[in-house]
Amino acid sequence: MHPVHQAIGGRDQMIIRTDFPYGTTHEDVRIPLPDGVELYARIWRPVTDEPVPALLEYLPYRLTDRTAPRDRQRHPWYAGHGYASVRVDVRGHGCSGGRPGDVYDARELADGVAVVEWLAAQPWCTGSVGMFGIAWGGLNSLQIAALAPEPLKAVVTVCSTDDRYDNDAHYMGGSVLAVDMHAWAAAMLALSSRPPDPQYTGDGWRERWLERLEAVEPLVHTWLSHQTRDAYWRRGSVCEDYTAVRAAVLAVGGWHDPYRDAVLRLVEHLPSARVRGLIGPWAHQYPDRGLPPGPAVGFLQETLRWWDHWLKGADNGVMEEPLLRTWISDSHPPATVYEELPGRWVGEKAWPSASVIPVPYVFQGAPVVVASPQHTGLDAGRFAPFGNDADLPPDQREEDAKSACFEFPVGREEPVEILGRPSVTLRLRLDVPYGQVIARLCDVAPDGSSTLVTRGALNLSARRGRERALPWPVGSYEDVAFELNGIGHAFAPGHRIRLAVSSAYWPWIWPRAGSEAGWTLDPAGSALTLPVRAGSAADGGIVFEAPEQAEPLGVAVPATLDEPRPERVVVRDVARGTWRLEVDPRYGGTRVYPDGLEYDEDAEDVYEIQDADALSARARSRWRIRLHRPELGWDARVETRSEIRCDEGGFLTSNEVVCREGDEVVFHRTWERRLPRAAG
């Protein structure tokens, strides 16, 4: 058979591969751990009598349903190219045994090491193992690499982080990330409460489900109990000791993914002989999936070259590529979705790069009081975009109007091209002990439209380090400095570079009582520094093959007459001065799997705030999940609700889980907690 070209949603041409160097087979197995617990695994292998290297993807997100379509795109593809490709559910999730624990806890990582060693010991394996994954799977790949199990030779980490405190989904610049701290905790409460599937686990599924439910704890309790960069966050943060990572690392990110700075740090701090970085224009997705913004690339082919070099010893030139290959976007109008961004690929042979020079842009003008309305930030877009139609920030002019803006013209002849992390130095005076500052870098076109390029935030109590909370000396000026998230962008001739600074950014940054007063910014002593890039000898000649995947799983999405909810809706109550952001995250929806499983998932996140009251901030989530196998008479349902609000001294959290088998309630629990606000 020959490859089939298939258009995916009118986006990049996807090649669906149907012939491979090897025939493939797959089986589901249980991998024993030292304590007797067994993890559920699906193994795709090439049909050969020769042993082959193994590739491991290790996640809590259920290989029998939730990630099954994505798994089918890549694991059989790797098997067809001569690898045993293995997908394993983390302890306490999916069809694996045991109880769920904290995110990336020591038990999860020790289990991962045991799985690596088990794979290496199989007679069909050469003893060499690679790990790969996106988000959770990318992060635990890095963390397990830092534990240095001998068989683990190489890693591909996508959209992950080396810094669990300041570059994950919990805190940003020392401030609580309301939008994802809450939403991810709520999602994990619902997802962790799902039952094992009796088709794969047998008659004991109900007892295992109840055992798990007794162990479920809202993760937000732990995350809000550690509001500074303490030992909890340092554990598992690879940036604490890069020398611990002995495996070769291909670090991959997207300029619209919140974790892309980890790629820049990894290529800077890991030995250049065993690290490479790749950053495209992508969202929080694998780069071959063709989801906006594109262009998509042949990512599986790129990773195959990585595996062939490090696991099979192939001299294929993969380490002759530039240390960092990255996309630089051209100026473009603001929009919440782009099928494909304009721009080009460039290469850097070293990082930091000699072709990138810090250029200061000094502020001008008289001191200005910045007291942004509390709803500033409603046009921030999604924290971790997935390629949906409303994910990215719209025109920033409304946000700019609630901020202090400083502008710098781009000349008429040449663009200003930046690559790396911009930074700001601000001279501020506060008349209260606490506050936040948010800086947004925007590209302003001649028609006045404002496109968000990148942003950064600082909790002013964290200005001397994330390890402690230091109140501001009331009435005094201090200079503070912080970096914005990394970006590759070219400001077009005739455009203006705008830095907008605000004192609020809801629902990304959780406000603190008293911060409504804002602060005074003195332009004298304040500046924006841009990483301005000149041409590099590594530019040009960077090309990628078209995206390619294995045949799709064939999941059916039932037709419905119901109008879908809008993805993002902003509701303003003019009389009360309140604003409400309603978000449909569109994670799953309704789908029917080839094995007969009917899976239905619905979620909604709501964020509310009043213009002049930081204590009015409130985040709520609701989840409903149903798993139904008509042929087995199995019908399981999970409903959860989660809420966070705040008073003068602490965060108030409320969570509820209700689980049913048919119409019978088999589990119901609520949690009400007050967590002191020490920082954040």
Salt bridges, closest charged atoms under 4 A:
ASP19 OD1 - ARG17 NE 3.14
GLU27 OE2 - ARG45 NH1 4.00
ASP28 OD1 - ARG42 NE 2.69
ASP35 OD2 - ARG91 NH2 2.90
GLU57 OE2 - ARG70 NH2 3.47
GLU57 OE1 - HIS75 NE2 2.82
ASP65 OD2 - ARG62 NH2 3.07
ASP71 OD2 - ARG87 NE 3.28
ASP89 OD1 - ARG87 NH1 3.27
ASP111 OD2 - ARG91 NE 2.75
ASP111 OD1 - ARG107 NE 3.08
GLU150 OE2 - LYS153 NZ 2.78
ASP162 OD1 - ARG265 NH2 2.64
ASP163 OD1 - ARG229 NH1 2.51
ASP166 OD2 - ARG466 NE 3.24
ASP168 OD2 - HIS170 ND1 3.98
ASP197 OD2 - ARG629 NH2 2.84
GLU211 OE2 - ARG99 NE 3.66
GLU217 OE2 - HIS221 ND1 2.79
GLU217 OE2 - ARG673 NH2 3.14
ASP230 OD2 - HIS226 ND1 2.60
GLU240 OE2 - ARG229 NH2 2.56
ASP257 OD1 - HIS284 ND1 2.31
ASP261 OD2 - ARG421 NE 3.35
GLU268 OE1 - HIS269 NE2 3.90
ASP288 OD2 - ARG74 NH2 2.98
GLU302 OE1 - ARG305 NH1 3.72
GLU302 OE1 - ARG325 NH2 3.04
GLU321 OE2 - ARG305 NH1 3.30
GLU339 OE1 - ARG11 NE 3.04
GLU348 OE2 - ARG533 NE 2.56
ASP391 OD1 - ARG382 NH1 3.53
ASP395 OD2 - ARG397 NH2 2.89
GLU399 OE1 - LYS402 NZ 3.73
ASP400 OD1 - ARG440 NH1 2.84
ASP400 OD2 - ARG498 NH1 2.64
GLU407 OE1 - ARG496 NH1 2.67
GLU407 OE2 - ARG498 NH2 2.40
GLU417 OE1 - ARG344 NH1 2.78
GLU417 OE2 - ARG533 NH1 3.05
ASP431 OD2 - ARG429 NH2 3.51
ASP443 OD2 - HIS489 NE2 2.75
ASP443 OD1 - HIS495 ND1 2.74
GLU478 OE1 - ARG463 NE 2.92
GLU478 OE1 - ARG464 NH2 2.52
ASP479 OD1 - ARG427 NE 2.76
GLU483 OE1 - ARG421 NH1 3.20
ASP539 OD2 - ARG344 NH2 3.85
ASP539 OD1 - ARG533 NH2 2.53
GLU548 OE2 - ARG17 NH1 2.86
GLU567 OE2 - ARG586 NH1 3.64
ASP573 OD2 - ARG576 NH1 3.71
GLU582 OE2 - ARG580 NE 2.80
ASP584 OD2 - ARG565 NH2 3.41
ASP584 OD2 - ARG586 NE 3.75
ASP595 OD2 - ARG629 NH2 2.93
GLU598 OE1 - HIS628 ND1 3.00
GLU601 OE2 - ARG66 NH2 2.83
ASP602 OD1 - ARG565 NH1 3.20
ASP602 OD2 - ARG622 NH1 3.04
GLU604 OE1 - ARG622 NH2 3.68
GLU608 OE1 - ARG618 NE 3.99
GLU608 OE2 - ARG620 NH2 3.50
ASP611 OD1 - HIS375 ND1 2.46
GLU631 OE2 - ARG629 NH1 3.67
ASP635 OD1 - ARG626 NE 2.92
ASP635 OD2 - ARG637 NH2 3.39
GLU639 OE2 - ARG660 NH1 3.50
GLU643 OE2 - ARG618 NE 3.41
GLU643 OE2 - ARG645 NE 3.71
ASP647 OD1 - ARG674 NH2 2.95
GLU656 OE1 - ARG641 NE 2.85
GLU656 OE2 - HIS668 NE2 2.56
GLU661 OE1 - ARG206 NE 2.48
GLU664 OE2 - ARG206 NH2 3.42
GLU672 OE2 - ARG641 NH2 3.98
